[in-house]
Amino acid sequence: MDLLQNLLGGGQQRQEYEDFANRYDQGSPYDGFSGDEAYRRYQQVAPQLPPDVYEDAARDSFSRMSPQERMQFGQYLQQRSRQQGINFPDLNQDGIDDRYQDPNFLAQMTGRMHQQQPNLLGQLLGGGQQQAAGGIGDMLNNPLAKAALGGIAAMAVRRMMSGGGGSNQAGFGGQTNVPRGGGNSFGGIDM
C-alpha cells in the first residue's frame, strides 16, 4: 500500500494532518500548535519516513529557524544528550559549534540519529516528560524543541501531500515547493 495512504489515511485524518501542516506554515515555526501536538505528530510520522525524506523534512524545518535559533537548538540537543548519557559525536566539548547554524548540518545530524534509533530525537527533547530541577525545562515549554519536532512532521506531511521528497518510494518523488522562513543555508557539509 502507498505510504501516504498508510500514514495519512483518508477523510478526516488526512484533513487533520493537512491542517497541522498549514498551521506550521503560518507565523514562526513554533506557533500554531502545542508541544504535545508537535510530539504526537512527530511520533506518528517520523517512524514511517525513508531516511532521505526524513532528512529533507528536517532540513526544511531547520531552514525556517534563524541561525541563532538553530545554534540554540543544537546546544540544547547536545546538553540533553549529555544529561541522558548519550554520546554526541563530532562536536566541540564546550558545546559551541558554528555548524549548528547550518540547517544542512542539523538535518544530517538528526537524520543520522533517527536512522540509528528512530525514537531518539523525541526522547532527547523530553517527549513531554519533566526535566530534572535546574534543567532547561519541559520540552512542551521549549519553543525550539517544539519547532523541530513539529516542523519535521509538518514538512514530511507537506512533502507527502505534494508528492515531493527525493525518494522513489511509494508516495514520494520529484521536487516540492516548501515554504521557507527566516534561516539561511550555509551549504553542504561532510560528516
N, C-alpha and C positions, 0 to 999 in steps of 0.2 A: 504494500500500500504506500501511497505517496506520503512523505514525511510531513508535508504541510497539512494534509488531511488528518494524519495521526495526531499531530500536535495541536493544531488549532480547531480541529473538528469542524462543525458547520454551525449555521444559525447563530444562536445567541452567544455561544462560547467564542466563536470567531469574531463576533462583534465586540465582545469584551476585550479581546486581545488588540483589536484594531483601535478601540477607544483608549486603551493603555498606551499604545504607541503614539497616538495623536496627542495625548496629554504630555508625553515625554517631549515631543517635538515643540511644544509651546513653552515659551519662557526659558528660564535657566534649567539646566539638566537635573536639578534636584527638586523642582517644584511640580505640582500636579498629581502627586501620588505619595502615599505614606511609605515609610521604611518597611513596614510589614508587607505591603503590596509589592514593593520592589523585590524583597527577598523571596516572596512566594512565586512571583512571575519568573524570577531567575531560576529558582529550583524546578519549575515546570519546564522551562525552555532549554536551559543550558545543557542538561544531560543528553538531550536529543540531537545536539548540533554536531556536524562533522567538524574536525579541528580547524579547517580553513575558514569555515563560516563563523565559528566562534571567534577566531582571531580578527576577522574582518568586522564583526559586530562590536568587538571590544575596541578596535581602532576607531570606529565611527563614534562610539560612546566617549572615549577619551579625547577625541578631537573637539568635542563640544565643551570640554573644560578649558579654562585658561591655563597657560603654562604654570602659573603659581598654584592653581588648584591641582594640577597633575603632580607637581612637586610635593604638595602636602599629602595627596593621596598615596603616592609612592612611599613617603616617610611613614605614614600611618600603617600601610600594609607591612612594611618592614618591621615596625615596632610590634604589631600584632603577631607577626611570625615569631619574633624573639620571645614574646610573652607566652606563646603556646609551644615553645621548644622546637620550632620548625626551622630548618636550615634555609636561609635565603641566599642563594648563591650569587656570585659575581657582583657584589655590592661593596661599597666602601664601609668600613667599620663604624664610622661616625654617623652613618645614615644619610649623609648628604651626597647626593649623586645627581649631577645635572642631567643625566639620561632620563630621569623621571619626568622631565618637561616634555619629552618626546612621546606622542601618542603611539607611535610605532613600537617603541621600546616597551611601554606598558602593555600594549596588546600582545606582543611576543612573550613577555614575562607571564602575564596572566593566562595566555593560551597554553604555555608550557605547563604551568601549574594545573590547569584544567585537564590536560592530557594525562598527566601523571596521577592525579587524584581529582576526579570530577567535582567533588563537593568541597574541596579545599578553600576556594575563594569565599564561599558562603560561610564556612566555618571560621575563617580568619577574620572576617568582617563582623562576626558576632552572631549571625543567624538569629538575632532578636534576643540573645541572652545577655544578661548584665555582665559588664566587665568588673574586674576587681576594683576595690576602692583605690582612688588615685589614678586610675587608668584614663584613657581618652574618653570613655563613655560608651553607652549603648549604641550599637550600630543604627538603631532606629533614630537616634538623635544626631548622627554624623551625616551631614548632607553629602559629603563626597563619597562615602561608602554607599549611601542610598543611590547617588547618581551613577556610580559604577555598576552596581548590580542591576538597577532598573534600566540603565542605558544599554547594557549588553542584551538584556531580554528584549527591550523595545526595538533596538536596531536589528536584532535577529528576526523578530516578528516582521518588521518592515521589509527586510530582505526577502523573507519567505513569501510575503504577500505580493511583492513586486516581481518575484522570480529571479532576484539577483543574489549574488553571493560568491561567485567564482568557483563553484563546485559543480561537477557534472552529476551529482547525486540527485535523486528524485526530489523535485520541488525547488531546486536551486539551479542557477546557471545564468550567465550573462551579467551585465552590469546594471546597477540600480542608481537612482538619484537619491542620495541620502542627505537630508538637511544637515548642514554644518553650522556649528556655533562659534564660540569665541576663541578656540585654540588655534595655534599654528603648528603645522607639521614641520619637523626639523630633518626629514629624510629618513632613510632606512638605516638599520644598524646591523652589525654582525654580532651574534651572541654565541 
